Amino acid sequence: PVSLNHSELCTTLEVKTPAKTSQPRARHRILCHVTNGKGRFSRTKLVHLRHLLHFENHTQHMIAIKAPLGDLAAVVVPPNGGTMPFSWPKDDSLPKQLQLCCDHAKSFSVELESWLRQSQWTSEFEVCEQDGTVRITEFWLKVPGEQNRLSYMVLRVEVTIDPQTFRGVVALREEEEHPYMIENHLYCKIGYRQVGSYAGLDRDNWQELKPRH
């Protein structure tokens, strides 16, 4: 039940969507926003239902999102400029962590589920909440480059709140400038690489940094 006694009333509801073939019913958290109607419905309370969390993809790639744990299936965000509502796994005991996978070819394989299982996913990141409200934050994620290449790109993840709908917005942007800088204050050169990104001990996998650079 939703109270219509007051306008501008915002409350959080939990609803279950019908089960699909071979999939359990999923529980979604949505925002219920009650406002006054206009025109011939000016004395009517209008109820707007919105998902609490939206993803915005501002990169030139298609991106898949999944929860490392739980029964949340991988979902695909539309290409550059697209948005998509999102809901957490129905098991509240699981941490609200996510992973990203970037499609450099701009079109996921036809065998999507099999392809995503074999793809390289980013490290886990968490969209934190406080008292049911998404917390504003910003962080960066390293996304592996195309297969058989040592390159990578950096995504800036901005978590904000829409002031009109009060929903959380997770915006993914490609970082033009690297957010980190490595300084070598030693008198000898050093080598560095991303942990877990490359196999073997091939010298070419390491980036070299000269002394005092």
N, C-alpha and C positions, 0 to 999 in steps of 0.2 A: 504493500500500500504506500502511496505517496500523498502527502498532505498538500492540499490546494488552498489552504487558508491564507498563505502569505506569498507575495510575489518575490522574485529574486531569491527564491529558496534553492539552495544547492544541497544535494544529498547523494551519497554513493550507494548504488544498488549492485547486487550480484544476480546475474541471470544465467540460465543454462540454455545453450543452443541445441537444437535437435541433433541427435547422433547421425553421423554419416555411415556409409557402408564400412563395416569392419573398424570403426573408430568410436570410442566412447564419447558421451556427451561432454562438452567443454563448458567450463564456468568462466564467465567474463565479468569484469568489473567495469561498470559504466557510470557516468555522471548524469544525474537527473537535475535539470535546471528549469525551475518554474518561473514564468513571466506572465505579465498581463497581455491580453490580446489587443488587436487594433481594429479599427473600422467597425463593421457590424458585429465583430466578436470582441469588442473592447471590454466587456464585462466577463470574458472567458479567460480562464487560466490556461496558458499554453505550456505544454511540457516538452522540453527538448532533451533527447537522450544522446549522449556522446560518449565515445570511448575515452578512458582516462589518459591513454598514452598513444601518441602518434609518432611514427618515424618519417623523417623527411630525408630523401636522398638527393644531395646537391652535387654528387660526383658524376662523372661521365660513364660510370659502370653500373651494371646490375648487381645488387647485393642481396645475399641470403642471410637470414637471421635465425638462430636457433638457441634453445636453452641446453646447456651441456647435460643437465639432468632432467628427469621427468619425462612426461609423454607428449611434450610440445613438439609438433612436427615442424620441420624447417619451412620457412615461409620466404617468399621472394618479394623484395621491394621493387616497385616499378623503376625504370631508368631515370636519368637525371631530371630532377624537379618533381618526381612522384612522391606521394604520401601514402601511408598505410596505417590503419588502426592496429593495435596490438593488445593482447591479453596474456597474462602470466599463466604458468601451469596451475592446474586446479589444486595441487598439493601445496598448501601454505607452509609446510615444514621445509620445503626446498628453498635454497638461497635464490634470490632473484638475479641470477647471473645469465649473461648472454654471450654469444660469439658471432662474429661476422665472417662471411666468405664472399670474396669479390670475383665476379666473372669478367675477365679481361676481354673476352670475345664479344661482349654485349648481348649474348643470347645463350641461356643455359641449355645444356644438353637435353635432348628429348627424354632420355632416361634420367630424369631429374634426381630421384631419390638415390639411385646408385651413384650418380656423378657427385652428389653432395657428400656422400659418405667417404669418397676417396679424395675429396678436395682438402686444401689447406685452410684451416680456420684460424682466426686470430686467437690470442689469449682471452680468457674470460674477463668481462667487465660487468660492473654492477650499476644498475639504476636505483639509487637509494631513495627511500621514502621516509618522511617524518610525519606522524599522525595522519597517515593516509594521503599526504601531499608529496608530490615528487620534489626532490631537492635540486636546486639549481647548481650545476657543476660543469666542469669542462675538463676533458682529458684527451690523450692521443693514443692511437692504436697503429701498430705496424702491420701492414697487409702484405703478404708474400706476393712477389711479382709473377709473371707468367711462368709456366712450367719450364724447367731446365734453364732458368735464368737466375742470377744472383741478385737481381734488383728487387726493390720493395718500394711501396709508397706509404705515406703517413696520412692517416685520416684524423681529422679533428672532430671530436664528438662533443656537441654542445647540448646540454640538457637544460631546458628552460620551461617556463609555465606560460601558457597563453592567458593574458589578463582578462579576456572576455569569456572564455569557456572554462578556464581554470584547469585545463587538461595539460598533462606533461607532453612536451615536444622534444624528441631526440633527433637532432639534425646532424647529418653526416656530411662533412665537407673535406675535400682533398686539400691537404696542407701544402701550400706553395713553398713555404720556407720551413726548413727542418726546425722543430721546436727544441732540439738538443744540440749542444756543442761539446766536443771533447777537446780538452787542452792537455798537452804534454809538457810538463815543467821539468822533465828529467833531462839528463845529458845523454841519454841513449834513446834510440827509436823503439817504438812499441807497435804491436799489432793487436787488432781487436776485430771481433765479429759478433753477430747476434747469436745468442745461445739457442741451440736447438734448430737453427734454420738450415744448416748445411751438414751433410754427412761427410765423414772421412777427415783426413788431416791435410788436405790439399792446400798448399801455400797460397794458391790463387784465391782461396775463400776468405783470406784475411785482408783487412784494410790496414795499410801501413801509415804510421804517423811519425814524422821526423822529430828529432830532439828540439825542444823549445818551440814547438808549434802548437 
